[in-house]
Amino acid sequence: MSGSGTDFDPIAIVIDWLDACRERRLEDLLALYADQATLDCCSGERFVGRPGLLRYWPAKLRGATAAAFVLDEVRQEQDCIRLDYRDYDGSAVSTKFWFDADGKFTRTLCAPMERNGPRSRAA
């Protein structure tokens, strides 16, 4: 990530992810993930690699509401980027993104937002 000897801006990549979601650009969205990336969603399910992402994303993008994928806040944390936004159904969620050296997501972890921040989940 920026400042750690890499040549990419992790916050800009997360914003690109949000834009791809908002604009329902599945191929652009998938291109942001590393080959064996994991996606841990709010329901507790895990999706791995492109096959897993293809099971998860198309229905979410098709079913997105008008209030979906609106940015609330984005910031760098110790070893990841945290994005607070409105999920495909308009609910407030927080997703953490971890990157490989090429600026691809290796892992994303989504948690619902509560009044005082995201619900605590093991990272």
Secondary structure per residue as TSV (DSSP state, phi and psi in degrees):
chain	resnum	aa	ss	phi	psi
A	1	M	-	360.0	163.2
A	2	S	T	-51.5	134.2
A	3	G	T	88.8	-6.5
A	4	S	T	-116.5	24.4
A	5	G	T	88.4	13.0
A	6	T	-	-106.0	166.6
A	7	D	S	-109.9	34.3
A	8	F	S	-136.3	157.3
A	9	D	-	-102.7	103.4
A	10	P	H	-63.7	-33.7
A	11	I	H	-67.0	-40.9
A	12	A	H	-62.7	-37.2
A	13	I	H	-67.5	-39.5
A	14	V	H	-64.6	-39.1
A	15	I	H	-65.8	-38.2
A	16	D	H	-60.3	-40.4
A	17	W	H	-60.1	-47.0
A	18	L	H	-63.5	-41.5
A	19	D	H	-62.1	-43.3
A	20	A	H	-62.6	-39.2
A	21	C	H	-64.2	-49.9
A	22	R	H	-59.3	-38.8
A	23	E	T	-92.1	5.0
A	24	R	T	58.1	39.0
A	25	R	-	-96.0	84.3
A	26	L	H	-57.7	-48.9
A	27	E	H	-62.3	-40.8
A	28	D	H	-65.0	-38.6
A	29	L	H	-63.4	-49.8
A	30	L	H	-62.5	-32.6
A	31	A	T	-65.8	-16.5
A	32	L	T	-81.3	-12.1
A	33	Y	E	-97.9	142.6
A	34	A	E	-66.7	161.4
A	35	D	E	-54.1	-42.4
A	36	Q	E	-110.6	30.1
A	37	A	E	-61.2	150.6
A	38	T	E	-112.3	144.1
A	39	L	E	-123.0	114.1
A	40	D	E	-103.6	116.1
A	41	C	-	-99.4	171.2
A	42	C	T	-57.4	-28.3
A	43	S	T	-77.1	-8.1
A	44	G	S	95.6	-2.3
A	45	E	-	-80.1	151.4
A	46	R	E	-119.7	135.9
A	47	F	E	-122.3	132.5
A	48	V	E	-123.4	133.2
A	49	G	H	66.1	-179.2
A	50	R	H	-57.8	-42.0
A	51	P	H	-58.8	-41.2
A	52	G	H	-66.2	-43.4
A	53	L	H	-63.1	-35.2
A	54	L	H	-71.7	-22.4
A	55	R	H	-78.5	-29.8
A	56	Y	H	-87.8	-54.1
A	57	W	H	-73.2	-43.3
A	58	P	H	-54.5	-45.9
A	59	A	H	-66.2	-37.0
A	60	K	H	-64.8	-43.0
A	61	L	H	-68.4	-42.4
A	62	R	H	-63.9	-36.8
A	63	G	T	-91.5	7.8
A	64	A	-	-64.5	138.6
A	65	T	-	-85.2	172.7
A	66	A	T	-64.1	-24.8
A	67	A	T	-89.8	6.7
A	68	A	T	-76.6	150.0
A	69	F	T	60.0	41.3
A	70	V	-	-97.1	129.9
A	71	L	E	-72.1	130.9
A	72	D	E	-103.8	-49.8
A	73	E	E	-162.4	147.9
A	74	V	E	-137.7	137.1
A	75	R	E	-158.0	155.4
A	76	Q	E	-83.3	135.5
A	77	E	-	-111.2	-171.8
A	78	Q	S	-51.7	-54.0
A	79	D	S	-127.0	15.0
A	80	C	S	-156.3	177.5
A	81	I	E	-110.4	134.9
A	82	R	E	-109.8	128.9
A	83	L	E	-118.2	120.9
A	84	D	E	-102.2	126.4
A	85	Y	E	-160.3	-178.3
A	86	R	E	-97.9	125.0
A	87	D	-	-70.9	-179.7
A	88	Y	T	-54.5	-27.6
A	89	D	T	-100.4	7.5
A	90	G	S	88.4	-1.6
A	91	S	-	-79.0	149.6
A	92	A	E	-76.0	123.5
A	93	V	E	-135.7	164.4
A	94	S	E	-127.5	128.3
A	95	T	E	-122.0	134.8
A	96	K	E	-103.2	141.5
A	97	F	E	-123.6	128.6
A	98	W	E	-112.5	148.9
A	99	F	E	-123.8	154.1
A	100	D	-	-92.9	-178.7
A	101	A	T	-65.6	-19.0
A	102	D	T	-91.8	1.4
A	103	G	S	83.4	18.1
A	104	K	-	-97.4	150.1
A	105	F	E	-70.5	130.2
A	106	T	E	-98.6	-26.1
A	107	R	E	-156.4	141.9
A	108	T	E	-128.8	141.7
A	109	L	E	-133.2	117.2
A	110	C	E	-106.1	139.6
A	111	A	E	-140.7	142.0
A	112	P	E	-64.5	148.8
A	113	M	E	-85.7	142.0
A	114	E	E	-114.5	176.5
A	115	R	T	-51.3	-42.1
A	116	N	T	-102.4	23.5
A	117	G	E	120.4	-171.3
A	118	P	E	-69.9	148.8
A	119	R	-	-64.8	136.6
A	120	S	-	-66.3	127.7
A	121	R	-	-139.1	149.0
A	122	A	-	-63.4	134.8
A	123	A	-	-99.8	360.0
